[in-house]
Amino acid sequence: MDTPGQEHIYHFAESKPLAIVVYCSDSRFQRAFREFVENELHLEEGEYIPMVISGGVASLSEPLRLPKEFKYIKDRILFFLERFDSVHRVVLINHEDCRHYEALKSSLGAIFLQHVQHMTEKQIRDLSSVAKTLLGLGAPGLQIELYYARLVKNGTTTVRFEKI
Ligand SMILES: [Zn+2]
């Protein structure tokens, strides 16, 4: 319990960001995402710009069907790349059982899953196509890293990250 009048000290990161990390806002995955970024990508909080967007890269994957969302997110990423010359990595993470993707499937209909058998395949294809889009932005030396977070059900449910 906090005593009345006790003041908390909140950290401020002085350093410039090294990466942009795009992932879904799904609350069930937040802890896994944060721990993955720190433990496996070796980025501490304060060293990366988190872009927490419902659907992960979904908004960037449909420039023709979702042009406003596409432009908004693409422009934000461009802004960060121009603002911070320290950013050389962009990490894109999609995840299994994404409700945003399910909602897009309902609203866009059959064309949404055109050319793919399964939602997982769609999400993995989107990671690759968005990587190409970002490489086309013309930022020199940009490294794009792609991950798909799967659910592993083995008594308890955990999250496993696969590099794409
Ligand atoms: Zn999601």
Boltz pocket constraint, residues with backbone or C-beta under 6 A from the ligand:
constraints:
  - pocket:
      binder: B
      contacts: [[A, 24], [A, 25], [A, 26], [A, 54], [A, 55], [A, 56], [A, 95], [A, 97], [A, 98], [A, 99], [A, 100], [A, 101]]
      max_distance: 6.0
